[in-house]
Amino acid sequence: MLAQATSAAGTTRVIQAMLDDLHRHPGEWENHTLDRFLEALAAVLESHSTQDPGWQTVAAALLNASGYE
């Protein structure tokens, strides 16, 4: 899925796939509520040292935040 994230459009497809997965399998997501997801996303992004992340880094952070503990 991350291979698609080379542009804004590709990253949008990753996000749409994440939303579809959340709707189909909410119990499989560690962070299935918005507040938990955003907290996890902030933690994932804090751990990145990249000053100017590319689209794949953004998509990876979003994917990682769905299961970050």
PDB file of N, CA, C, O and CB in Angstrom:
ATOM      1  N   MET A   1       0.826  -1.194   0.000  1.00  0.00           N
ATOM      2  CA  MET A   1       0.000   0.000   0.000  1.00  0.00           C
ATOM      3  C   MET A   1       0.870   1.258   0.000  1.00  0.00           C
ATOM      4  O   MET A   1       0.542   2.234  -0.675  1.00  0.00           O
ATOM      5  CB  MET A   1      -0.939  -0.002   1.211  1.00  0.00           C
ATOM      6  N   LEU A   2       1.967   1.245   0.745  1.00  0.00           N
ATOM      7  CA  LEU A   2       2.823   2.432   0.798  1.00  0.00           C
ATOM      8  C   LEU A   2       3.457   2.763  -0.546  1.00  0.00           C
ATOM      9  O   LEU A   2       3.806   3.916  -0.799  1.00  0.00           O
ATOM     10  CB  LEU A   2       3.907   2.236   1.827  1.00  0.00           C
ATOM     11  N   ALA A   3       3.606   1.777  -1.398  1.00  0.00           N
ATOM     12  CA  ALA A   3       4.208   2.025  -2.709  1.00  0.00           C
ATOM     13  C   ALA A   3       3.375   3.017  -3.525  1.00  0.00           C
ATOM     14  O   ALA A   3       3.907   3.687  -4.410  1.00  0.00           O
ATOM     15  CB  ALA A   3       4.361   0.708  -3.480  1.00  0.00           C
ATOM     16  N   GLN A   4       2.079   3.115  -3.236  1.00  0.00           N
ATOM     17  CA  GLN A   4       1.201   4.059  -3.939  1.00  0.00           C
ATOM     18  C   GLN A   4       1.428   5.498  -3.492  1.00  0.00           C
ATOM     19  O   GLN A   4       1.053   6.431  -4.203  1.00  0.00           O
ATOM     20  CB  GLN A   4      -0.254   3.682  -3.718  1.00  0.00           C
ATOM     21  N   ALA A   5       2.025   5.685  -2.347  1.00  0.00           N
ATOM     22  CA  ALA A   5       2.092   7.007  -1.713  1.00  0.00           C
ATOM     23  C   ALA A   5       3.287   7.816  -2.210  1.00  0.00           C
ATOM     24  O   ALA A   5       4.161   8.195  -1.431  1.00  0.00           O
ATOM     25  CB  ALA A   5       2.166   6.860  -0.195  1.00  0.00           C
ATOM     26  N   THR A   6       3.313   8.075  -3.518  1.00  0.00           N
ATOM     27  CA  THR A   6       4.391   8.879  -4.083  1.00  0.00           C
ATOM     28  C   THR A   6       3.913  10.282  -4.445  1.00  0.00           C
ATOM     29  O   THR A   6       4.677  11.099  -4.960  1.00  0.00           O
ATOM     30  CB  THR A   6       4.971   8.191  -5.313  1.00  0.00           C
ATOM     31  N   SER A   7       2.642  10.547  -4.170  1.00  0.00           N
ATOM     32  CA  SER A   7       2.038  11.841  -4.484  1.00  0.00           C
ATOM     33  C   SER A   7       0.864  12.056  -3.535  1.00  0.00           C
ATOM     34  O   SER A   7       0.500  11.170  -2.762  1.00  0.00           O
ATOM     35  CB  SER A   7       1.575  11.910  -5.986  1.00  0.00           C
ATOM     36  N   ALA A   8       0.282  13.244  -3.611  1.00  0.00           N
ATOM     37  CA  ALA A   8      -0.907  13.514  -2.798  1.00  0.00           C
ATOM     38  C   ALA A   8      -2.038  12.560  -3.179  1.00  0.00           C
ATOM     39  O   ALA A   8      -2.759  12.080  -2.305  1.00  0.00           O
ATOM     40  CB  ALA A   8      -1.364  14.984  -2.970  1.00  0.00           C
ATOM     41  N   ALA A   9      -2.198  12.284  -4.455  1.00  0.00           N
ATOM     42  CA  ALA A   9      -3.265  11.382  -4.912  1.00  0.00           C
ATOM     43  C   ALA A   9      -3.032   9.967  -4.393  1.00  0.00           C
ATOM     44  O   ALA A   9      -3.973   9.305  -3.957  1.00  0.00           O
ATOM     45  CB  ALA A   9      -3.346  11.373  -6.455  1.00  0.00           C
ATOM     46  N   GLY A  10      -1.798   9.504  -4.435  1.00  0.00           N
ATOM     47  CA  GLY A  10      -1.489   8.170  -3.925  1.00  0.00           C
ATOM     48  C   GLY A  10      -1.703   8.075  -2.428  1.00  0.00           C
ATOM     49  O   GLY A  10      -2.213   7.070  -1.932  1.00  0.00           O
ATOM     50  N   THR A  11      -1.316   9.115  -1.707  1.00  0.00           N
ATOM     51  CA  THR A  11      -1.518   9.138  -0.264  1.00  0.00           C
ATOM     52  C   THR A  11      -3.004   9.187   0.061  1.00  0.00           C
ATOM     53  O   THR A  11      -3.441   8.594   1.048  1.00  0.00           O
ATOM     54  CB  THR A  11      -0.794  10.338   0.366  1.00  0.00           C
ATOM     55  N   THR A  12      -3.777   9.877  -0.747  1.00  0.00           N
ATOM     56  CA  THR A  12      -5.229   9.904  -0.581  1.00  0.00           C
ATOM     57  C   THR A  12      -5.806   8.500  -0.724  1.00  0.00           C
ATOM     58  O   THR A  12      -6.706   8.123   0.026  1.00  0.00           O
ATOM     59  CB  THR A  12      -5.875  10.855  -1.605  1.00  0.00           C
ATOM     60  N   ARG A  13      -5.296   7.723  -1.680  1.00  0.00           N
ATOM     61  CA  ARG A  13      -5.767   6.341  -1.851  1.00  0.00           C
ATOM     62  C   ARG A  13      -5.431   5.498  -0.623  1.00  0.00           C
ATOM     63  O   ARG A  13      -6.222   4.649  -0.213  1.00  0.00           O
ATOM     64  CB  ARG A  13      -5.144   5.709  -3.114  1.00  0.00           C
ATOM     65  N   VAL A  14      -4.260   5.733  -0.040  1.00  0.00           N
ATOM     66  CA  VAL A  14      -3.881   5.016   1.193  1.00  0.00           C
ATOM     67  C   VAL A  14      -4.865   5.366   2.305  1.00  0.00           C
ATOM     68  O   VAL A  14      -5.334   4.478   3.017  1.00  0.00           O
ATOM     69  CB  VAL A  14      -2.418   5.371   1.625  1.00  0.00           C
ATOM     70  N   ILE A  15      -5.176   6.635   2.460  1.00  0.00           N
ATOM     71  CA  ILE A  15      -6.106   7.080   3.503  1.00  0.00           C
ATOM     72  C   ILE A  15      -7.491   6.488   3.272  1.00  0.00           C
ATOM     73  O   ILE A  15      -8.141   6.044   4.219  1.00  0.00           O
ATOM     74  CB  ILE A  15      -6.186   8.620   3.540  1.00  0.00           C
ATOM     75  N   GLN A  16      -7.942   6.477   2.038  1.00  0.00           N
ATOM     76  CA  GLN A  16      -9.250   5.888   1.727  1.00  0.00           C
ATOM     77  C   GLN A  16      -9.260   4.393   2.048  1.00  0.00           C
ATOM     78  O   GLN A  16     -10.254   3.873   2.553  1.00  0.00           O
ATOM     79  CB  GLN A  16      -9.606   6.116   0.241  1.00  0.00           C
ATOM     80  N   ALA A  17      -8.164   3.707   1.758  1.00  0.00           N
ATOM     81  CA  ALA A  17      -8.076   2.278   2.083  1.00  0.00           C
ATOM     82  C   ALA A  17      -8.082   2.078   3.598  1.00  0.00           C
ATOM     83  O   ALA A  17      -8.679   1.124   4.095  1.00  0.00           O
ATOM     84  CB  ALA A  17      -6.799   1.654   1.466  1.00  0.00           C
ATOM     85  N   MET A  18      -7.424   2.971   4.328  1.00  0.00           N
ATOM     86  CA  MET A  18      -7.436   2.896   5.785  1.00  0.00           C
ATOM     87  C   MET A  18      -8.850   3.067   6.319  1.00  0.00           C
ATOM     88  O   MET A  18      -9.268   2.333   7.214  1.00  0.00           O
ATOM     89  CB  MET A  18      -6.511   3.956   6.386  1.00  0.00           C
ATOM     90  N   LEU A  19      -9.583   4.026   5.780  1.00  0.00           N
ATOM     91  CA  LEU A  19     -10.961   4.269   6.219  1.00  0.00           C
ATOM     92  C   LEU A  19     -11.835   3.051   5.936  1.00  0.00           C
ATOM     93  O   LEU A  19     -12.645   2.652   6.773  1.00  0.00           O
ATOM     94  CB  LEU A  19     -11.542   5.515   5.520  1.00  0.00           C
ATOM     95  N   ASP A  20     -11.667   2.472   4.765  1.00  0.00           N
ATOM     96  CA  ASP A  20     -12.416   1.263   4.425  1.00  0.00           C
ATOM     97  C   ASP A  20     -12.076   0.135   5.405  1.00  0.00           C
ATOM     98  O   ASP A  20     -12.969  -0.569   5.875  1.00  0.00           O
ATOM     99  CB  ASP A  20     -12.113   0.826   2.970  1.00  0.00           C
ATOM    100  N   ASP A  21     -10.803  -0.035   5.708  1.00  0.00           N
ATOM    101  CA  ASP A  21     -10.386  -1.071   6.642  1.00  0.00           C
ATOM    102  C   ASP A  21     -10.950  -0.813   8.037  1.00  0.00           C
ATOM    103  O   ASP A  21     -11.384  -1.747   8.710  1.00  0.00           O
ATOM    104  CB  ASP A  21      -8.860  -1.154   6.696  1.00  0.00           C
ATOM    105  N   LEU A  22     -10.949   0.444   8.475  1.00  0.00           N
ATOM    106  CA  LEU A  22     -11.513   0.788   9.781  1.00  0.00           C
ATOM    107  C   LEU A  22     -12.993   0.435   9.849  1.00  0.00           C
ATOM    108  O   LEU A  22     -13.460  -0.101  10.854  1.00  0.00           O
ATOM    109  CB  LEU A  22     -11.315   2.279  10.074  1.00  0.00           C
ATOM    110  N   HIS A  23     -13.728   0.732   8.787  1.00  0.00           N
ATOM    111  CA  HIS A  23     -15.161   0.410   8.761  1.00  0.00           C
ATOM    112  C   HIS A  23     -15.401  -1.097   8.768  1.00  0.00           C
ATOM    113  O   HIS A  23     -16.349  -1.574   9.393  1.00  0.00           O
ATOM    114  CB  HIS A  23     -15.820   1.033   7.528  1.00  0.00           C
ATOM    115  N   ARG A  24     -14.551  -1.838   8.081  1.00  0.00           N
ATOM    116  CA  ARG A  24     -14.726  -3.291   7.985  1.00  0.00           C
ATOM    117  C   ARG A  24     -14.208  -4.033   9.218  1.00  0.00           C
ATOM    118  O   ARG A  24     -14.764  -5.062   9.601  1.00  0.00           O
ATOM    119  CB  ARG A  24     -14.021  -3.811   6.749  1.00  0.00           C
ATOM    120  N   HIS A  25     -13.135  -3.511   9.845  1.00  0.00           N
ATOM    121  CA  HIS A  25     -12.478  -4.231  10.934  1.00  0.00           C
ATOM    122  C   HIS A  25     -12.117  -3.304  12.098  1.00  0.00           C
ATOM    123  O   HIS A  25     -10.945  -3.228  12.467  1.00  0.00           O
ATOM    124  CB  HIS A  25     -11.222  -4.925  10.416  1.00  0.00           C
ATOM    125  N   PRO A  26     -13.074  -2.606  12.679  1.00  0.00           N
ATOM    126  CA  PRO A  26     -12.728  -1.636  13.734  1.00  0.00           C
ATOM    127  C   PRO A  26     -12.053  -2.279  14.933  1.00  0.00           C
ATOM    128  O   PRO A  26     -11.225  -1.641  15.582  1.00  0.00           O
ATOM    129  CB  PRO A  26     -13.968  -0.910  14.195  1.00  0.00           C
ATOM    130  N   GLY A  27     -12.382  -3.514  15.241  1.00  0.00           N
ATOM    131  CA  GLY A  27     -11.786  -4.179  16.389  1.00  0.00           C
ATOM    132  C   GLY A  27     -10.322  -4.526  16.207  1.00  0.00           C
ATOM    133  O   GLY A  27      -9.626  -4.817  17.180  1.00  0.00           O
ATOM    134  N   GLU A  28      -9.848  -4.500  14.971  1.00  0.00           N
ATOM    135  CA  GLU A  28      -8.446  -4.814  14.696  1.00  0.00           C
ATOM    136  C   GLU A  28      -7.541  -3.595  14.814  1.00  0.00           C
ATOM    137  O   GLU A  28      -6.317  -3.725  14.802  1.00  0.00           O
ATOM    138  CB  GLU A  28      -8.313  -5.411  13.314  1.00  0.00           C
ATOM    139  N   TRP A  29      -8.129  -2.430  14.925  1.00  0.00           N
ATOM    140  CA  TRP A  29      -7.336  -1.202  15.056  1.00  0.00           C
ATOM    141  C   TRP A  29      -7.077  -0.941  16.536  1.00  0.00           C
ATOM    142  O   TRP A  29      -7.999  -0.949  17.351  1.00  0.00           O
ATOM    143  CB  TRP A  29      -8.064   0.017  14.394  1.00  0.00           C
ATOM    144  N   GLU A  30      -5.826  -0.712  16.867  1.00  0.00           N
ATOM    145  CA  GLU A  30      -5.470  -0.347  18.243  1.00  0.00           C
ATOM    146  C   GLU A  30      -6.077   1.016  18.588  1.00  0.00           C
ATOM    147  O   GLU A  30      -6.555   1.225  19.703  1.00  0.00           O
ATOM    148  CB  GLU A  30      -3.920  -0.319  18.427  1.00  0.00           C
ATOM    149  N   ASN A  31      -6.054   1.935  17.628  1.00  0.00           N
ATOM    150  CA  ASN A  31      -6.512   3.312  17.849  1.00  0.00           C
ATOM    151  C   ASN A  31      -7.674   3.615  16.909  1.00  0.00           C
ATOM    152  O   ASN A  31      -7.505   4.271  15.881  1.00  0.00           O
ATOM    153  CB  ASN A  31      -5.350   4.330  17.632  1.00  0.00           C
ATOM    154  N   HIS A  32      -8.850   3.129  17.279  1.00  0.00           N
ATOM    155  CA  HIS A  32     -10.014   3.226  16.408  1.00  0.00           C
ATOM    156  C   HIS A  32     -10.893   4.446  16.673  1.00  0.00           C
ATOM    157  O   HIS A  32     -11.895   4.641  15.985  1.00  0.00           O
ATOM    158  CB  HIS A  32     -10.833   1.997  16.547  1.00  0.00           C
ATOM    159  N   THR A  33     -10.536   5.267  17.659  1.00  0.00           N
ATOM    160  CA  THR A  33     -11.261   6.521  17.870  1.00  0.00           C
ATOM    161  C   THR A  33     -10.358   7.665  17.433  1.00  0.00           C
ATOM    162  O   THR A  33      -9.134   7.531  17.413  1.00  0.00           O
ATOM    163  CB  THR A  33     -11.702   6.687  19.371  1.00  0.00           C
ATOM    164  N   LEU A  34     -10.966   8.783  17.087  1.00  0.00           N
ATOM    165  CA  LEU A  34     -10.184   9.913  16.579  1.00  0.00           C
ATOM    166  C   LEU A  34      -9.170  10.408  17.600  1.00  0.00           C
ATOM    167  O   LEU A  34      -8.024  10.677  17.241  1.00  0.00           O
ATOM    168  CB  LEU A  34     -11.107  11.052  16.181  1.00  0.00           C
ATOM    169  N   ASP A  35      -9.560  10.533  18.852  1.00  0.00           N
ATOM    170  CA  ASP A  35      -8.608  11.051  19.841  1.00  0.00           C
ATOM    171  C   ASP A  35      -7.425  10.103  20.023  1.00  0.00           C
ATOM    172  O   ASP A  35      -6.284  10.554  20.117  1.00  0.00           O
ATOM    173  CB  ASP A  35      -9.310  11.277  21.188  1.00  0.00           C
ATOM    174  N   ARG A  36      -7.679   8.805  20.074  1.00  0.00           N
ATOM    175  CA  ARG A  36      -6.572   7.848  20.217  1.00  0.00           C
ATOM    176  C   ARG A  36      -5.700   7.846  18.969  1.00  0.00           C
ATOM    177  O   ARG A  36      -4.475   7.778  19.067  1.00  0.00           O
ATOM    178  CB  ARG A  36      -7.110   6.427  20.487  1.00  0.00           C
ATOM    179  N   PHE A  37      -6.326   7.922  17.794  1.00  0.00           N
ATOM    180  CA  PHE A  37      -5.566   7.943  16.556  1.00  0.00           C
ATOM    181  C   PHE A  37      -4.674   9.177  16.477  1.00  0.00           C
ATOM    182  O   PHE A  37      -3.499   9.075  16.125  1.00  0.00           O
ATOM    183  CB  PHE A  37      -6.507   7.896  15.359  1.00  0.00           C
ATOM    184  N   LEU A  38      -5.230  10.343  16.805  1.00  0.00           N
ATOM    185  CA  LEU A  38      -4.438  11.574  16.733  1.00  0.00           C
ATOM    186  C   LEU A  38      -3.301  11.586  17.748  1.00  0.00           C
ATOM    187  O   LEU A  38      -2.213  12.076  17.446  1.00  0.00           O
ATOM    188  CB  LEU A  38      -5.332  12.782  16.953  1.00  0.00           C
ATOM    189  N   GLU A  39      -3.534  11.056  18.943  1.00  0.00           N
ATOM    190  CA  GLU A  39      -2.457  10.934  19.924  1.00  0.00           C
ATOM    191  C   GLU A  39      -1.346  10.038  19.388  1.00  0.00           C
ATOM    192  O   GLU A  39      -0.164  10.356  19.517  1.00  0.00           O
ATOM    193  CB  GLU A  39      -2.995  10.379  21.256  1.00  0.00           C
ATOM    194  N   ALA A  40      -1.729   8.929  18.793  1.00  0.00           N
ATOM    195  CA  ALA A  40      -0.742   8.006  18.234  1.00  0.00           C
ATOM    196  C   ALA A  40      -0.022   8.628  17.047  1.00  0.00           C
ATOM    197  O   ALA A  40       1.188   8.454  16.899  1.00  0.00           O
ATOM    198  CB  ALA A  40      -1.413   6.697  17.813  1.00  0.00           C
ATOM    199  N   LEU A  41      -0.744   9.348  16.203  1.00  0.00           N
ATOM    200  CA  LEU A  41      -0.131  10.001  15.054  1.00  0.00           C
ATOM    201  C   LEU A  41       0.911  11.018  15.514  1.00  0.00           C
ATOM    202  O   LEU A  41       1.998  11.097  14.942  1.00  0.00           O
ATOM    203  CB  LEU A  41      -1.203  10.683  14.185  1.00  0.00           C
ATOM    204  N   ALA A  42       0.585  11.790  16.537  1.00  0.00           N
ATOM    205  CA  ALA A  42       1.549  12.752  17.069  1.00  0.00           C
ATOM    206  C   ALA A  42       2.794  12.041  17.590  1.00  0.00           C
ATOM    207  O   ALA A  42       3.911  12.510  17.375  1.00  0.00           O
ATOM    208  CB  ALA A  42       0.911  13.589  18.187  1.00  0.00           C
ATOM    209  N   ALA A  43       2.609  10.916  18.271  1.00  0.00           N
ATOM    210  CA  ALA A  43       3.750  10.162  18.792  1.00  0.00           C
ATOM    211  C   ALA A  43       4.596   9.589  17.658  1.00  0.00           C
ATOM    212  O   ALA A  43       5.825   9.617  17.724  1.00  0.00           O
ATOM    213  CB  ALA A  43       3.268   9.034  19.710  1.00  0.00           C
ATOM    214  N   VAL A  44       3.949   9.074  16.627  1.00  0.00           N
ATOM    215  CA  VAL A  44       4.687   8.531  15.485  1.00  0.00           C
ATOM    216  C   VAL A  44       5.490   9.638  14.809  1.00  0.00           C
ATOM    217  O   VAL A  44       6.663   9.448  14.488  1.00  0.00           O
ATOM    218  CB  VAL A  44       3.721   7.868  14.471  1.00  0.00           C
ATOM    219  N   LEU A  45       4.868  10.784  14.594  1.00  0.00           N
ATOM    220  CA  LEU A  45       5.562  11.888  13.928  1.00  0.00           C
ATOM    221  C   LEU A  45       6.699  12.444  14.779  1.00  0.00           C
ATOM    222  O   LEU A  45       7.726  12.860  14.241  1.00  0.00           O
ATOM    223  CB  LEU A  45       4.579  12.998  13.596  1.00  0.00           C
ATOM    224  N   GLU A  46       6.530  12.458  16.097  1.00  0.00           N
ATOM    225  CA  GLU A  46       7.610  12.910  16.980  1.00  0.00           C
ATOM    226  C   GLU A  46       8.840  12.029  16.851  1.00  0.00           C
ATOM    227  O   GLU A  46       9.965  12.502  17.013  1.00  0.00           O
ATOM    228  CB  GLU A  46       7.139  12.929  18.430  1.00  0.00           C
ATOM    229  N   SER A  47       8.634  10.764  16.563  1.00  0.00           N
ATOM    230  CA  SER A  47       9.758   9.834  16.474  1.00  0.00           C
ATOM    231  C   SER A  47      10.510   9.950  15.147  1.00  0.00           C
ATOM    232  O   SER A  47      11.594   9.384  15.008  1.00  0.00           O
ATOM    233  CB  SER A  47       9.264   8.412  16.658  1.00  0.00           C
ATOM    234  N   HIS A  48       9.961  10.666  14.180  1.00  0.00           N
ATOM    235  CA  HIS A  48      10.631  10.857  12.886  1.00  0.00           C
ATOM    236  C   HIS A  48      11.561  12.060  12.969  1.00  0.00           C
ATOM    237  O   HIS A  48      11.189  13.113  13.487  1.00  0.00           O
ATOM    238  CB  HIS A  48       9.593  11.049  11.741  1.00  0.00           C
ATOM    239  N   SER A  49      12.743  11.894  12.464  1.00  0.00           N
ATOM    240  CA  SER A  49      13.706  12.996  12.477  1.00  0.00           C
ATOM    241  C   SER A  49      13.724  13.756  11.158  1.00  0.00           C
ATOM    242  O   SER A  49      14.459  14.734  11.020  1.00  0.00           O
ATOM    243  CB  SER A  49      15.095  12.472  12.783  1.00  0.00           C
ATOM    244  N   THR A  50      12.933  13.323  10.196  1.00  0.00           N
ATOM    245  CA  THR A  50      12.906  13.962   8.888  1.00  0.00           C
ATOM    246  C   THR A  50      12.279  15.344   8.987  1.00  0.00           C
ATOM    247  O   THR A  50      11.169  15.503   9.495  1.00  0.00           O
ATOM    248  CB  THR A  50      12.140  13.099   7.879  1.00  0.00           C
ATOM    249  N   GLN A  51      12.997  16.328   8.501  1.00  0.00           N
ATOM    250  CA  GLN A  51      12.476  17.702   8.539  1.00  0.00           C
ATOM    251  C   GLN A  51      11.379  17.924   7.504  1.00  0.00           C
ATOM    252  O   GLN A  51      10.399  18.620   7.769  1.00  0.00           O
ATOM    253  CB  GLN A  51      13.607  18.700   8.310  1.00  0.00           C
ATOM    254  N   ASP A  52      11.546  17.337   6.335  1.00  0.00           N
ATOM    255  CA  ASP A  52      10.585  17.529   5.257  1.00  0.00           C
ATOM    256  C   ASP A  52      10.181  16.161   4.729  1.00  0.00           C
ATOM    257  O   ASP A  52      10.746  15.678   3.748  1.00  0.00           O
ATOM    258  CB  ASP A  52      11.177  18.419   4.118  1.00  0.00           C
ATOM    259  N   PRO A  53       9.196  15.530   5.385  1.00  0.00           N
ATOM    260  CA  PRO A  53       8.847  14.159   4.996  1.00  0.00           C
ATOM    261  C   PRO A  53       8.203  14.099   3.611  1.00  0.00           C
ATOM    262  O   PRO A  53       7.497  15.020   3.198  1.00  0.00           O
ATOM    263  CB  PRO A  53       7.903  13.548   6.027  1.00  0.00           C
ATOM    264  N   GLY A  54       8.456  13.017   2.914  1.00  0.00           N
ATOM    265  CA  GLY A  54       7.808  12.779   1.628  1.00  0.00           C
ATOM    266  C   GLY A  54       6.445  12.147   1.849  1.00  0.00           C
ATOM    267  O   GLY A  54       6.050  11.864   2.980  1.00  0.00           O
ATOM    268  N   TRP A  55       5.738  11.933   0.756  1.00  0.00           N
ATOM    269  CA  TRP A  55       4.390  11.371   0.850  1.00  0.00           C
ATOM    270  C   TRP A  55       4.392   9.989   1.467  1.00  0.00           C
ATOM    271  O   TRP A  55       3.468   9.643   2.204  1.00  0.00           O
ATOM    272  CB  TRP A  55       3.751  11.314  -0.515  1.00  0.00           C
ATOM    273  N   GLN A  56       5.415   9.186   1.180  1.00  0.00           N
ATOM    274  CA  GLN A  56       5.470   7.847   1.770  1.00  0.00           C
ATOM    275  C   GLN A  56       5.653   7.922   3.283  1.00  0.00           C
ATOM    276  O   GLN A  56       5.091   7.106   4.013  1.00  0.00           O
ATOM    277  CB  GLN A  56       6.610   7.032   1.141  1.00  0.00           C
ATOM    278  N   THR A  57       6.425   8.882   3.757  1.00  0.00           N
ATOM    279  CA  THR A  57       6.601   9.044   5.199  1.00  0.00           C
ATOM    280  C   THR A  57       5.291   9.445   5.858  1.00  0.00           C
ATOM    281  O   THR A  57       4.952   8.948   6.932  1.00  0.00           O
ATOM    282  CB  THR A  57       7.684  10.088   5.496  1.00  0.00           C
ATOM    283  N   VAL A  58       4.557  10.340   5.216  1.00  0.00           N
ATOM    284  CA  VAL A  58       3.252  10.753   5.745  1.00  0.00           C
ATOM    285  C   VAL A  58       2.303   9.557   5.775  1.00  0.00           C
ATOM    286  O   VAL A  58       1.633   9.323   6.781  1.00  0.00           O
ATOM    287  CB  VAL A  58       2.647  11.904   4.889  1.00  0.00           C
ATOM    288  N   ALA A  59       2.243   8.805   4.688  1.00  0.00           N
ATOM    289  CA  ALA A  59       1.356   7.643   4.638  1.00  0.00           C
ATOM    290  C   ALA A  59       1.777   6.597   5.668  1.00  0.00           C
ATOM    291  O   ALA A  59       0.925   5.990   6.315  1.00  0.00           O
ATOM    292  CB  ALA A  59       1.351   7.029   3.228  1.00  0.00           C
ATOM    293  N   ALA A  60       3.081   6.383   5.824  1.00  0.00           N
ATOM    294  CA  ALA A  60       3.564   5.423   6.815  1.00  0.00           C
ATOM    295  C   ALA A  60       3.181   5.858   8.223  1.00  0.00           C
ATOM    296  O   ALA A  60       2.792   5.027   9.043  1.00  0.00           O
ATOM    297  CB  ALA A  60       5.086   5.259   6.708  1.00  0.00           C
ATOM    298  N   ALA A  61       3.286   7.150   8.510  1.00  0.00           N
ATOM    299  CA  ALA A  61       2.904   7.657   9.835  1.00  0.00           C
ATOM    300  C   ALA A  61       1.424   7.426  10.093  1.00  0.00           C
ATOM    301  O   ALA A  61       1.036   7.043  11.196  1.00  0.00           O
ATOM    302  CB  ALA A  61       3.232   9.154   9.960  1.00  0.00           C
ATOM    303  N   LEU A  62       0.602   7.656   9.087  1.00  0.00           N
ATOM    304  CA  LEU A  62      -0.835   7.435   9.231  1.00  0.00           C
ATOM    305  C   LEU A  62      -1.128   5.955   9.494  1.00  0.00           C
ATOM    306  O   LEU A  62      -1.911   5.619  10.383  1.00  0.00           O
ATOM    307  CB  LEU A  62      -1.582   7.914   7.971  1.00  0.00           C
ATOM    308  N   LEU A  63      -0.503   5.089   8.723  1.00  0.00           N
ATOM    309  CA  LEU A  63      -0.709   3.652   8.913  1.00  0.00           C
ATOM    310  C   LEU A  63      -0.221   3.203  10.273  1.00  0.00           C
ATOM    311  O   LEU A  63      -0.898   2.431  10.951  1.00  0.00           O
ATOM    312  CB  LEU A  63      -0.002   2.862   7.823  1.00  0.00           C
ATOM    313  N   ASN A  64       0.951   3.677  10.683  1.00  0.00           N
ATOM    314  CA  ASN A  64       1.496   3.294  11.982  1.00  0.00           C
ATOM    315  C   ASN A  64       0.630   3.771  13.130  1.00  0.00           C
ATOM    316  O   ASN A  64       0.528   3.093  14.152  1.00  0.00           O
ATOM    317  CB  ASN A  64       2.892   3.839  12.142  1.00  0.00           C
ATOM    318  N   ALA A  65       0.007   4.922  12.978  1.00  0.00           N
ATOM    319  CA  ALA A  65      -0.820   5.473  14.048  1.00  0.00           C
ATOM    320  C   ALA A  65      -2.063   4.615  14.301  1.00  0.00           C
ATOM    321  O   ALA A  65      -2.634   4.661  15.391  1.00  0.00           O
ATOM    322  CB  ALA A  65      -1.235   6.903  13.705  1.00  0.00           C
ATOM    323  N   SER A  66      -2.479   3.844  13.318  1.00  0.00           N
ATOM    324  CA  SER A  66      -3.665   3.008  13.536  1.00  0.00           C
ATOM    325  C   SER A  66      -3.401   1.903  14.546  1.00  0.00           C
ATOM    326  O   SER A  66      -4.343   1.378  15.141  1.00  0.00           O
ATOM    327  CB  SER A  66      -4.128   2.397  12.221  1.00  0.00           C
ATOM    328  N   GLY A  67      -2.135   1.539  14.754  1.00  0.00           N
ATOM    329  CA  GLY A  67      -1.832   0.472  15.682  1.00  0.00           C
ATOM    330  C   GLY A  67      -0.812   0.817  16.737  1.00  0.00           C
ATOM    331  O   GLY A  67      -0.377  -0.060  17.483  1.00  0.00           O
ATOM    332  N   TYR A  68      -0.415   2.083  16.819  1.00  0.00           N
ATOM    333  CA  TYR A  68       0.599   2.522  17.785  1.00  0.00           C
ATOM    334  C   TYR A  68       0.049   2.448  19.204  1.00  0.00           C
ATOM    335  O   TYR A  68      -1.073   2.880  19.466  1.00  0.00           O
ATOM    336  CB  TYR A  68       1.067   3.959  17.469  1.00  0.00           C
ATOM    337  N   GLU A  69       0.845   1.900  20.115  1.00  0.00           N
ATOM    338  CA  GLU A  69       0.378   1.796  21.502  1.00  0.00           C
ATOM    339  C   GLU A  69       1.033   2.819  22.386  1.00  0.00           C
ATOM    340  O   GLU A  69       0.753   2.870  23.583  1.00  0.00           O
ATOM    341  CB  GLU A  69       0.640   0.415  22.052  1.00  0.00           C
TER     342      GLU A  69
END
